[in-house]
Amino acid sequence: MKRAKLTALCLAVAAGSTVAHTAFATDGYFANGYGLKSIAMGGAAMAVALEPFGGATNPGAMSFLGNEWQLGIAWFSPNREASRTGSLAGIDASVDSGSTNFFIPEVGVNWRIRPDLALGVTVVGNGGMNTDYPGGQISNASACTEFWGKQPKGPYNLLCGQGDLGVDMMQLFVAPYASWQFAGGHSIGIAPVIAYQRFKAEGLQVFDNPVFSTSPGNVTNNGYASSWGVGVRVGYMGQLTDWLSIGGSYASKISMGDFDEYKGLFAEEGGFDIPSNFSLGVAFRPTSQWIIALDFERIYYDDVPSVNNPSHWIGYCVPPQMGGAGLNNYCLGASSGAGFGWQPIDVWKIGVQYQINDRWQVRAGYNHTDNPIGPSDVTFNILAPGVVKSQYSLGVTYRDSKEHEFTFAGMYAAHNEVTGPSLFNDFGLPAPATETIGMKEYLLGAAYSFKF
């Protein structure tokens, strides 16, 4: 027993150095689920206790789970593209992002130290604000050179910058938790969340000047910046009858340190907090073989100005001679600085599990999320096209013995596009340009669970 616990703890700690190197954007830039069983059920996890990831889902559910650790890996492939048409200014182009293969580890540990009390650790990551577009699509004989003050700097990328274009945002969460059944069938849980994130941007040189930014030199191509923060997740699960359970959780906004290297890009001088969210769920067990789970989640992207502020606010920043209002408070990096324009979203998750026999379980799920990006914010979201809406998943678990389980899952996020007017239209293009961003995703994963 002691050896199993030590092994589990070491796995959780080791995962912290690798899970941050992920890109996972399904519900905005949050994952649709944590743990491969949850992912196979569309992310529905509020009112069931299937695997030890309570620090990222519902810590209140974990007192219903036994002693277990789970270690898994998933191949994740996001496919992103962007295009511009109709400008009549030589800046039309289309490009696909590179960086289409990522490997995402998962680690969770649950110790049920008393019949009514469980302790555990969850290590997970978020990402997906990750793009890597090659540059060079647009020539010097284009409006991009006009934006540079008629000083040829090309060939240019899709946002008239130099070299590759893209961003890389990664987040790591380490969440120890406690889960207590304070009454028969009713449990509450709490999980302090330690968050780490890092970010870099490339190819945004056309915005790296006093016309657009409050801090020129801190907009792009400054390598990785990092920050830390602390938050909390609380949860409840109630087993109301043999066939009905309910659950819910709330995760606080996490106030992160600023990205100093990008204080001329993000609002509030490099601020990039992590938004709050809450989830509610219900699970039905019509027979001993079936589980049908349904979750609702709300993610408050308006908690974070650098994510929520409309991108067209940059037009209020530029001086009147360029058609703007000259209001510095709307420049990149300012308190009302232009952002990505992401709106709060609602997410619905439904999943089913069927127990074939003592060894085999099969799962299926569907996840539907609002698209946080509207047509007026397409230009900046070339960098972060988190626009998928419908996700389909399947999974299976094989129990080799009382202690050993092997889980496999797959997920497909259907292609979705958003089209809207280009921000460059505000800067004197001869004809209004239209831009389109699109995305689809694939995931395949495998996990091993040991029950001790």
N, C-alpha and C positions, 0 to 999 in steps of 0.2 A: 504494500500500500504506500509506504513512504517513498519507495523508489518511483512508483508511478506518479506521485504528486510532484516529485522533483523533476522528473522528465517533462511533465506538462508545463511546469513553470519555466523551465529552460526554453522550451519551444516558444512560449509566449514572448519571452524577452528577445529571442533571436529574430522573431518575425518583425520586431520594431525597426530593424535596420533595412528591411527589404520591402515592407508593404507600402512605404511612401513612394516607391518608384512605379506607381500604377496610374492608369488612366481609365476611369470608369464613369461614364456619363449616361444615365438612363432616365432618372427622374430629375431633370435639370442636370446638375453636376453631382447629385447624390446617387448612390447605387440603388437599384430597385430592391435589393435584399442583401442580407449579410448571413453567410453560411450557405452552402450549396443546397441543403434541403429547402431552406427558405426561398432561394432563387428559383428552384424548380417549381415552387408553389406561387410564383409571381411576386414574391416578397412578403406574403401574408405570414405574420409571426406574432401578432399581438396576443392572441388567445390560445396559443399552442406552445408546448415546450418540447421541441424536437432536437435541439442542438445548443451547445454552450456559447451563444452569442448575445446574451442578455444585455451586455454593456452597450451594444449598438442597436438593439431592438427594444426589448421590454425586460428590465431587470426584475420586475415583479413576477415574471413567469418562471424564473430559474429555480425556485424552491420546489417546483414540481418535476424537476429533472434530477437524475441521479448523478453519481460521480462519473465524470467523462471528460476526456480531452479530444479535440478534433483538429487535425492538420490537413490542409488542402491547398491545391493550386489550380488556377483557372487560366486558360488562354483566352484573352479578350482582344477583339479586333474591331475597332471603330473605323468606318469608312466615311470620310468627309470631303465635300467639294464646295467650291464657290465660283461664281461667274458674274460678269458685268456685261451688259449689252446696251446699245442705243445711245452711247455718249457722243458720237461723231467727233471725238476729241482724241482718238488714238489710245484710249485707256481701257477699251473693251478687252476682256481676256477671260479664260476659265482655267482652273487649276485644281488638282486633287492634293489633299494632304498626304504626306508620308506618315511615318510612325503609326503603322497599322497592326503591330503585334506587341502585346503586353502580356506579362505573366503575373498574376495576382495571387499572392499567398493569403491564406486565412488561418487564424489560430484562435481557439477558444478553449477555456478550461472552466469546469464547474466542480466544486466540492460541496457535497451535501453533508455538512459536518454534524447536523442533527436532523431528525425527521422534519423539523419546522424551519430550518435555517440552512441556506446555501451561500457560499462565497465563490467568487470566480474572477476571471480576467478575460477581457476581450481585446483583441488587437485587429483593427480594420483600417482601410484607407478609402478616401474619396479622390476623385480626379475628373478628368474628362475635359476640363478647359485646356485642352492640349491639341495644338495643331502645328504642322511643320510643312508649310507650302514652299516649294522651290521658287526662287526669284527669277527675274529675267524675261517675263512675258511681255513687258511693255517697253517700247523703244524710247529713245531721246526725242524723237519726233512726235511728241504727244503732250497733252495738257499736264502731265506729271512734271515736265521741265518748267512749265509756267508756274506751278506750285512751288518749285524750288527757286523762284526768282530769276527764271530764264538762264540758270546756270546748269548745263547738262550734267546729270549725276547718274544717268541710266547705264544699262537697262534696268527697269524698275520691277518691283513685285506688284501684286494686285492692289496694295494700298500706297503705291507710289514711293515706297521706301527702297532701300538698297539691300541686296542679298536675300537670304531666306526670310520668310515671314511666318511668325507664329508666336504662341505662348505655351508655357508649360506650368500648370498649377497642380500641385500634389498636396494632399493632406493625410496625416496620420493621426489616429485616435487610439489611445491606450486607456481602457476603462475598467478598472477593478470595480466589483459590485458586491452588494449584499442583498439577499432576498429572504424575507421572513413571512411565514404563514402565521399571521396574528390571530386567526380563527380558522376553524376547519374549512378548507377549500378556498380561503381568501388570503392572498399574499400581496405584500408591497415590496418594492425594491428601490435601491438608490445606487447610482453609478457615477462617481466623480470622473470627469473626462479630461484627460490631458491631451491637448491638441498641438501638433506641430505642422507647419506648412512651409512650402517654399515655392518660389515663382521666378520665372524669367520671361522676358519679351525680346523679340528680335524683329527687325525690319520696319520699325515705326518711325524712321528718321524724319519723315515729312512733318510729323507733329512735334518734333523735339526742338522747339524754338519758342520765343516769347509771344508769338502770335497765338499759339494754342495752349501753352503750358505755363503754369506758375513757377516751375522749376526746370528750365532747360538743362539738359545733361542728365536728368534722372527720369527719362521716359523709356528708353530702349537700349538694348545691347549692353547691359550692365551685369551679365551673368546672373547667377542665382542669388536671390534674397530669401531670408527665412524669418519666421516669427513663431512665438509660442503663445498659448492661452489655456485657460482652465474653465470648464463649464460643468454642468451636471445633467444627468438624465434620471428621471424618476418614473416608476411604473406600477401598475396594479394588474393582477389577474385573479379572476374568480371562477371557480368550478361550481356553477350554480346547480347543475344536475349531472347525472351520468352522461347525458348527451349534449349539454350546452355549457359553454364557457365564454367569458368575455374578458377583454383586456384593453389596456391603454397605456400610453407613455407620453411624456413631454420632455423635450431636450431644450435647454436654455440656449439663448444666443451666447456665443463664445467671443468675448472681446480679445482680439489678437493684437500683438505688437505690430507696429507699422513696417511696411517694406520700404526702408529708407532709400534703397537704390532705385525705387520706382515711385518716389513721392511726387514726381511730376507727371505721373500717369494716372494713378488711382486717386479718387476723391479723398478729402481729409488728409492730405499729405502722405499718401501711401497706405491708407487704411484698407484692410480687407478682413473683416470679421466673418464669423461662420453663423449663418442664420438659425433661428429657432425653428422647431417643428413639433407637431404633435400627431399622434396616431391613435385610432380606436379600432377595435377588432372584435369579431365574434367567430366562434367555431362550433360546428355541429358534428355530432357523431351518431348518425342514424342507425348504424350497427357498429359492432366492435371492429369491423374491418375498414370502415370509412371515416375520413375526416374531411370536412368541407369548411374552409376558412375564408373569411372576407375581412379585409382591412380598408380603412380610409386614412389618408395622411394629408396634412397641410404643411407646406414648406414656405416659410416667410422670407422670401428673397428681398422683400422691402426692408428687412432689418439692416441691410448692408448697402450704404449709398453707392459705393464703387461698383456694385453689381446692379442696383436698382435704378440709379439716376438715368434718365433718358439720354441717349447718345446725341440727339439733335440739340441738346443744350450747348454743345460746343459752338453752335452758330451764334449764340448770344455773347460768346467770348471774343470773337474776332473783331477787329476795329471797324468802325462805320465805313471806311473807304473800301473795305472788302465785303460790305453787305451785312455786317453784324452790328451788335450793339455796344461792343467794347466793355462788357461787364466781366471784370476779372474773376468774380466769384463763380463763374460758370466755366472757367478754363480748366483743363486737365490738372488734377492735383489740388484744386480748391475745394472748399467745403461743399459747394454745389456742383462740383466738377462733373463733366459728362461721364457716364458709365455705360454699361451694357444694356440697360433698359429692361432687365429681367423682372417679371412680375411674380407675385406669389402664385403657387400652383396647388391644385388638388390632385391627389393620386388615389386611384382605386386598384386594389389588389385582390385577386381571387385565386385560390389554390385548392386542389384536392389531393388526397393521399389514399391509396388503397393497399391494404395488407393482403397480399396473395396467400402467404403462408408464413411460417415462423422465420423463414430466411429472406423472403423477397417483399419489398415495398415498391410501388410505382407512384409517380407524382406528375401533375400537370398544373400549369398556372397561366394566368393572363394578368398583365399590368397595363393600366391606361393612365397616362399622365397628361395634364395640360401642357401645352407648349409655352414656356416662359417668355419667348421672343416674339415680338410683333413686327409687322412689315416696316415700321418707321425706324427700327433699330438693327436692320440687317447688316449695315456696313461694318460697325464695330464687331458684330458677332461673326463675321468671317473668321475672327480669331477664336471664337468659342461657340460653334454651331450646335448647341445642345437642344435640338429640335425634335428628337424622336418622341413618339406618342404611344404607340402600341408595341407591346413586348409579349412574346410567346415563349413558354418554357416547358421542359420535360425533365424528368429525373428518375433515378432508380437507386435503391439501396439493397445491398446484399449483406446479410449477416452470416459471417463465416462460423462464428461460435458465440457464446454468451458475451465475450469481451470484445470481439473484433467486428467492425462494420466497414464496408466500402460503399461510398456514395458517388454517383456520377450525375452530372446535370448539363443541360444545354439551354441556351437562350438565343432568340433571334429578335432584334428590335427592328421593326419594319421601317423602310426608307420613308423619310418625310422631308418636305421642303418648305421654306418660307421665302417669299419674293417681296421686294419693296423698293422704294426710291433710294438712290445713292445719296449719301451725305455730300458727295462731291458736286451734286447739282447746285448746292448753295454757293459754290465758288466759281461760277461763271462758265459752266459747260455750255457748248452751243446747242445741245439738245438734252432733255432729261434722260439720265441713265437709270437702268433697272438692275438690281443685284439679286442673286438667288444663292441661298446656302442650303445644303442638304446633308443628311447623315443617315446611316444604318449601322447596325452592330451585330456581332456574333460573339458567343461565349461558349466554351466547353471546359468543364472542370471535373476534378476527381478529388475525393477527400477520404481520409482514414480516421476512424473514430475508435478510441479504446475506452472501454468501460471498466472502472477499477473499484 
